[in-house]
Amino acid sequence: MLRSSLHLALVAALSTAGLSLPSPVHAAGPAVDADVLYEEGRKDFGAGFYKSAIEKFEAAHRKSKDPLILYNIGQSYKKLYDEEPKVEFLKKARGALRDYVAAIEKDPGLGADPDEVKPVLVKIDAELARLEPEEAPVGPVEEPTVVPEPVDPGKKMRLAGLGLMGGGGAVLVVGGILGGVFAAKGGRLSADLDDLYGQQTMMNCPASQADESPSCAALRNEVAATRDDGVKANKLAVVSFGVVGGLGALLLIGGIVSYSLGKKRSAAWKSEAETARLRVSPTFGGLLITGRF
């Protein structure tokens, strides 16, 4: 590898100026052209003409083969990216600086410290990761297999049974309350009717309507109305106890039956699931138990 005055100047600049662009020293012989190109590149860099500086530095690198110039190339591309934020410039900066670090690590005799450039590479990698979207996988994307959750076949029946039991119980209670109210009214009217009959006896009211006094006629009409009300109350009590209460009892019984059947189905389903999870297979040494736990 070339060890010209250009290389010595690069080493001195990198070690003393903290990786700043080195000042050139012209060399004699075949490396003169590289020195001139490097000098022109440095001037262009200082003037902010980064594209021109890159061309000069790359030409100097091709002629001299000195890997230290890769640092100048990388920094020039990074400055160019700051002015024109194109991803390709940042990628070329990263490539040149990576080659620079690799060359120094391979040949410590070059006289530069690669650890001083690695933080710059870390920042460049982070910036590229932010700018570049994640590449889509090539080829068809396999959809994840969705395993359906096992369904308890007895769950609906158990829920229906609970609903029927709740509804039947409510209807049975309502029927009992209504029946009790109407039965109490019928009992009260029956007592009132007995009292009216007693009044008729005390007033010696005739059995027929002929020749009865006005008070007996009014009493007879009251007896008839009380008797009709009592009959209605008794009929409503029978309907409340028999029909409404009976319907509630049927719903309650149906709910109990449905809940029991659902519970049996759930138990059978759980038993089958446990059997499927645990299998016992005969082997030469005994039994092999396999399953998911």
C-alpha positions as a Python dict, from the first residue, in 0.01 Angstrom:
ca = {
    (1, 'M'): (0, 0, 0),
    (2, 'L'): (114, 350, -82),
    (3, 'R'): (293, 532, 198),
    (4, 'S'): (334, 870, 27),
    (5, 'S'): (345, 1215, 173),
    (6, 'L'): (-31, 1225, 110),
    (7, 'H'): (-83, 926, 340),
    (8, 'L'): (141, 1075, 610),
    (9, 'A'): (-50, 1401, 592),
    (10, 'L'): (-381, 1216, 623),
    (11, 'V'): (-259, 1023, 929),
    (12, 'A'): (-136, 1338, 1096),
    (13, 'A'): (-458, 1524, 1031),
    (14, 'L'): (-682, 1238, 1148),
    (15, 'S'): (-488, 1192, 1472),
    (16, 'T'): (-454, 1558, 1568),
    (17, 'A'): (-767, 1724, 1435),
    (18, 'G'): (-1030, 1470, 1539),
    (19, 'L'): (-1108, 1329, 1196),
    (20, 'S'): (-1110, 1670, 1020),
    (21, 'L'): (-1022, 1697, 655),
    (22, 'P'): (-640, 1681, 630),
    (23, 'S'): (-423, 1936, 459),
    (24, 'P'): (-228, 1785, 170),
    (25, 'V'): (145, 1757, 130),
    (26, 'H'): (261, 1716, -228),
    (27, 'A'): (462, 1407, -299),
    (28, 'A'): (719, 1342, -569),
    (29, 'G'): (692, 1072, -830),
    (30, 'P'): (378, 879, -930),
    (31, 'A'): (171, 1005, -633),
    (32, 'V'): (184, 1370, -745),
    (33, 'D'): (-144, 1345, -933),
    (34, 'A'): (-319, 1206, -626),
    (35, 'D'): (-183, 1492, -415),
    (36, 'V'): (-311, 1747, -664),
    (37, 'L'): (-653, 1584, -681),
    (38, 'Y'): (-672, 1566, -305),
    (39, 'E'): (-577, 1936, -275),
    (40, 'E'): (-845, 2034, -522),
    (41, 'G'): (-1100, 1819, -341),
    (42, 'R'): (-1013, 1979, -9),
    (43, 'K'): (-1061, 2326, -154),
    (44, 'D'): (-1396, 2230, -306),
    (45, 'F'): (-1503, 2081, 27),
    (46, 'G'): (-1411, 2399, 212),
    (47, 'A'): (-1603, 2606, -43),
    (48, 'G'): (-1913, 2386, -8),
    (49, 'F'): (-1886, 2227, -353),
    (50, 'Y'): (-1939, 1877, -220),
    (51, 'K'): (-2017, 1701, -548),
    (52, 'S'): (-1695, 1834, -701),
    (53, 'A'): (-1504, 1743, -384),
    (54, 'I'): (-1638, 1387, -403),
    (55, 'E'): (-1518, 1352, -761),
    (56, 'K'): (-1168, 1477, -668),
    (57, 'F'): (-1142, 1261, -355),
    (58, 'E'): (-1263, 949, -537),
    (59, 'A'): (-1012, 1010, -817),
    (60, 'A'): (-734, 1061, -561),
    (61, 'H'): (-835, 737, -391),
    (62, 'R'): (-828, 545, -717),
    (63, 'K'): (-479, 672, -793),
    (64, 'S'): (-325, 643, -447),
    (65, 'K'): (-523, 345, -309),
    (66, 'D'): (-489, 512, 31),
    (67, 'P'): (-791, 401, 244),
    (68, 'L'): (-767, 712, 463),
    (69, 'I'): (-920, 915, 178),
    (70, 'L'): (-1237, 708, 226),
    (71, 'Y'): (-1302, 920, 532),
    (72, 'N'): (-1297, 1236, 316),
    (73, 'I'): (-1532, 1073, 68),
    (74, 'G'): (-1773, 966, 343),
    (75, 'Q'): (-1777, 1310, 504),
    (76, 'S'): (-1833, 1476, 166),
    (77, 'Y'): (-2135, 1257, 94),
    (78, 'K'): (-2271, 1329, 443),
    (79, 'K'): (-2238, 1705, 384),
    (80, 'L'): (-2405, 1662, 45),
    (81, 'Y'): (-2693, 1479, 216),
    (82, 'D'): (-2733, 1770, 458),
    (83, 'E'): (-2789, 1997, 157),
    (84, 'E'): (-2986, 1749, -56),
    (85, 'P'): (-3150, 1494, 173),
    (86, 'K'): (-3142, 1201, -66),
    (87, 'V'): (-3113, 854, 81),
    (88, 'E'): (-2858, 749, -181),
    (89, 'F'): (-2611, 1014, -56),
    (90, 'L'): (-2643, 891, 302),
    (91, 'K'): (-2597, 531, 188),
    (92, 'K'): (-2277, 622, 0),
    (93, 'A'): (-2150, 808, 305),
    (94, 'R'): (-2213, 499, 516),
    (95, 'G'): (-2044, 273, 260),
    (96, 'A'): (-1729, 487, 241),
    (97, 'L'): (-1701, 519, 619),
    (98, 'R'): (-1758, 146, 669),
    (99, 'D'): (-1480, 68, 420),
    (100, 'Y'): (-1260, 319, 602),
    (101, 'V'): (-1320, 149, 940),
    (102, 'A'): (-1270, -198, 793),
    (103, 'A'): (-938, -98, 635),
    (104, 'I'): (-809, 54, 959),
    (105, 'E'): (-912, -248, 1165),
    (106, 'K'): (-743, -476, 913),
    (107, 'D'): (-419, -276, 909),
    (108, 'P'): (-354, -91, 1239),
    (109, 'G'): (-33, 39, 1084),
    (110, 'L'): (-237, 294, 889),
    (111, 'G'): (-221, 509, 1200),
    (112, 'A'): (-589, 598, 1252),
    (113, 'D'): (-844, 508, 1521),
    (114, 'P'): (-1161, 342, 1386),
    (115, 'D'): (-1350, 396, 1715),
    (116, 'E'): (-1369, 768, 1640),
    (117, 'V'): (-1578, 704, 1328),
    (118, 'K'): (-1811, 433, 1466),
    (119, 'P'): (-2042, 681, 1650),
    (120, 'V'): (-2090, 863, 1319),
    (121, 'L'): (-2189, 534, 1155),
    (122, 'V'): (-2438, 466, 1434),
    (123, 'K'): (-2610, 800, 1369),
    (124, 'I'): (-2616, 734, 995),
    (125, 'D'): (-2771, 389, 1048),
    (126, 'A'): (-3037, 539, 1274),
    (127, 'E'): (-3119, 805, 1016),
    (128, 'L'): (-3146, 548, 738),
    (129, 'A'): (-3370, 329, 951),
    (130, 'R'): (-3599, 628, 1000),
    (131, 'L'): (-3605, 720, 632),
    (132, 'E'): (-3636, 378, 472),
    (133, 'P'): (-3967, 191, 523),
    (134, 'E'): (-3943, -173, 613),
    (135, 'E'): (-3924, -381, 298),
    (136, 'A'): (-4226, -596, 227),
    (137, 'P'): (-4155, -970, 216),
    (138, 'V'): (-4109, -1116, -130),
    (139, 'G'): (-4368, -1368, -243),
    (140, 'P'): (-4712, -1448, -108),
    (141, 'V'): (-4771, -1363, 254),
    (142, 'E'): (-4903, -1655, 449),
    (143, 'E'): (-5202, -1556, 653),
    (144, 'P'): (-5185, -1663, 1017),
    (145, 'T'): (-5396, -1963, 1093),
    (146, 'V'): (-5681, -1870, 1320),
    (147, 'V'): (-5778, -2159, 1545),
    (148, 'P'): (-6143, -2124, 1647),
    (149, 'E'): (-6214, -2137, 2015),
    (150, 'P'): (-6383, -2461, 2124),
    (151, 'V'): (-6755, -2411, 2180),
    (152, 'D'): (-6930, -2564, 2480),
    (153, 'P'): (-7240, -2736, 2331),
    (154, 'G'): (-7425, -2721, 2662),
    (155, 'K'): (-7367, -2353, 2736),
    (156, 'K'): (-7672, -2225, 2546),
    (157, 'M'): (-7900, -2478, 2709),
    (158, 'R'): (-7772, -2389, 3053),
    (159, 'L'): (-7824, -2018, 2987),
    (160, 'A'): (-8174, -2086, 2849),
    (161, 'G'): (-8251, -2296, 3155),
    (162, 'L'): (-8144, -2016, 3386),
    (163, 'G'): (-8362, -1772, 3194),
    (164, 'L'): (-8665, -2001, 3209),
    (165, 'M'): (-8617, -2062, 3579),
    (166, 'G'): (-8592, -1692, 3646),
    (167, 'G'): (-8898, -1609, 3434),
    (168, 'G'): (-9101, -1898, 3567),
    (169, 'G'): (-9021, -1808, 3924),
    (170, 'A'): (-9128, -1447, 3861),
    (171, 'V'): (-9458, -1554, 3697),
    (172, 'L'): (-9525, -1800, 3980),
    (173, 'V'): (-9474, -1529, 4240),
    (174, 'V'): (-9703, -1287, 4052),
    (175, 'G'): (-9973, -1554, 4022),
    (176, 'G'): (-9948, -1629, 4391),
    (177, 'I'): (-9975, -1262, 4485),
    (178, 'L'): (-10274, -1197, 4258),
    (179, 'G'): (-10446, -1514, 4370),
    (180, 'G'): (-10395, -1420, 4732),
    (181, 'V'): (-10536, -1070, 4676),
    (182, 'F'): (-10848, -1194, 4498),
    (183, 'A'): (-10897, -1479, 4748),
    (184, 'A'): (-10881, -1229, 5034),
    (185, 'K'): (-11135, -1006, 4859),
    (186, 'G'): (-11363, -1304, 4802),
    (187, 'G'): (-11340, -1397, 5169),
    (188, 'R'): (-11421, -1041, 5273),
    (189, 'L'): (-11721, -1026, 5039),
    (190, 'S'): (-11841, -1362, 5167),
    (191, 'A'): (-11836, -1224, 5523),
    (192, 'D'): (-12022, -913, 5404),
    (193, 'L'): (-12281, -1134, 5237),
    (194, 'D'): (-12339, -1332, 5555),
    (195, 'D'): (-12389, -1007, 5740),
    (196, 'L'): (-12647, -891, 5483),
    (197, 'Y'): (-12834, -1219, 5512),
    (198, 'G'): (-12847, -1167, 5886),
    (199, 'Q'): (-12993, -819, 5837),
    (200, 'Q'): (-13261, -959, 5608),
    (201, 'T'): (-13359, -1208, 5878),
    (202, 'M'): (-13375, -941, 6147),
    (203, 'M'): (-13593, -718, 5926),
    (204, 'N'): (-13826, -1009, 5840),
    (205, 'C'): (-13790, -935, 5471),
    (206, 'P'): (-14021, -1159, 5260),
    (207, 'A'): (-13871, -1410, 5019),
    (208, 'S'): (-14062, -1256, 4726),
    (209, 'Q'): (-14044, -902, 4604),
    (210, 'A'): (-14420, -852, 4640),
    (211, 'D'): (-14527, -628, 4926),
    (212, 'E'): (-14164, -576, 5048),
    (213, 'S'): (-14062, -254, 5207),
    (214, 'P'): (-13822, -16, 5039),
    (215, 'S'): (-13551, -101, 5297),
    (216, 'C'): (-13583, -469, 5219),
    (217, 'A'): (-13567, -398, 4847),
    (218, 'A'): (-13243, -198, 4892),
    (219, 'L'): (-13101, -472, 5113),
    (220, 'R'): (-13189, -734, 4853),
    (221, 'N'): (-13014, -537, 4579),
    (222, 'E'): (-12703, -500, 4797),
    (223, 'V'): (-12703, -874, 4862),
    (224, 'A'): (-12715, -945, 4488),
    (225, 'A'): (-12430, -702, 4411),
    (226, 'T'): (-12213, -839, 4692),
    (227, 'R'): (-12276, -1195, 4577),
    (228, 'D'): (-12175, -1108, 4217),
    (229, 'D'): (-11857, -935, 4335),
    (230, 'G'): (-11769, -1235, 4547),
    (231, 'V'): (-11815, -1475, 4254),
    (232, 'K'): (-11589, -1259, 4036),
    (233, 'A'): (-11321, -1239, 4306),
    (234, 'N'): (-11324, -1615, 4352),
    (235, 'K'): (-11297, -1674, 3976),
    (236, 'L'): (-11001, -1435, 3952),
    (237, 'A'): (-10834, -1608, 4244),
    (238, 'V'): (-10874, -1943, 4067),
    (239, 'V'): (-10731, -1797, 3744),
    (240, 'S'): (-10436, -1638, 3927),
    (241, 'F'): (-10351, -1951, 4122),
    (242, 'G'): (-10431, -2200, 3848),
    (243, 'V'): (-10343, -2034, 3518),
    (244, 'V'): (-10077, -1774, 3603),
    (245, 'G'): (-9922, -1978, 3881),
    (246, 'G'): (-9942, -2295, 3670),
    (247, 'L'): (-9769, -2121, 3378),
    (248, 'G'): (-9494, -2003, 3611),
    (249, 'A'): (-9454, -2355, 3748),
    (250, 'L'): (-9426, -2498, 3394),
    (251, 'L'): (-9163, -2242, 3301),
    (252, 'L'): (-8972, -2317, 3620),
    (253, 'I'): (-8980, -2691, 3555),
    (254, 'G'): (-8876, -2640, 3191),
    (255, 'G'): (-8584, -2426, 3303),
    (256, 'I'): (-8468, -2689, 3548),
    (257, 'V'): (-8484, -2958, 3279),
    (258, 'S'): (-8301, -2741, 3023),
    (259, 'Y'): (-8029, -2647, 3270),
    (260, 'S'): (-7979, -3012, 3369),
    (261, 'L'): (-7949, -3127, 3006),
    (262, 'G'): (-7706, -2846, 2926),
    (263, 'K'): (-7496, -2934, 3227),
    (264, 'K'): (-7476, -3295, 3114),
    (265, 'R'): (-7373, -3193, 2763),
    (266, 'S'): (-7103, -2962, 2897),
    (267, 'A'): (-6969, -3237, 3122),
    (268, 'A'): (-6957, -3484, 2830),
    (269, 'W'): (-6783, -3225, 2608),
    (270, 'K'): (-6521, -3150, 2873),
    (271, 'S'): (-6458, -3521, 2918),
    (272, 'E'): (-6403, -3568, 2543),
    (273, 'A'): (-6171, -3266, 2534),
    (274, 'E'): (-5960, -3404, 2818),
    (275, 'T'): (-5944, -3742, 2643),
    (276, 'A'): (-5825, -3575, 2323),
    (277, 'R'): (-5554, -3387, 2512),
    (278, 'L'): (-5415, -3699, 2676),
    (279, 'R'): (-5331, -4008, 2474),
    (280, 'V'): (-5171, -4328, 2599),
    (281, 'S'): (-4977, -4529, 2341),
    (282, 'P'): (-4814, -4873, 2394),
    (283, 'T'): (-4437, -4892, 2342),
    (284, 'F'): (-4177, -5162, 2381),
    (285, 'G'): (-4089, -5031, 2724),
    (286, 'G'): (-4442, -4982, 2856),
    (287, 'L'): (-4682, -4696, 2799),
    (288, 'L'): (-4609, -4363, 2635),
    (289, 'I'): (-4824, -4074, 2756),
    (290, 'T'): (-4842, -3773, 2528),
    (291, 'G'): (-5057, -3465, 2541),
    (292, 'R'): (-5078, -3086, 2575),
    (293, 'F'): (-5041, -2947, 2923),
}
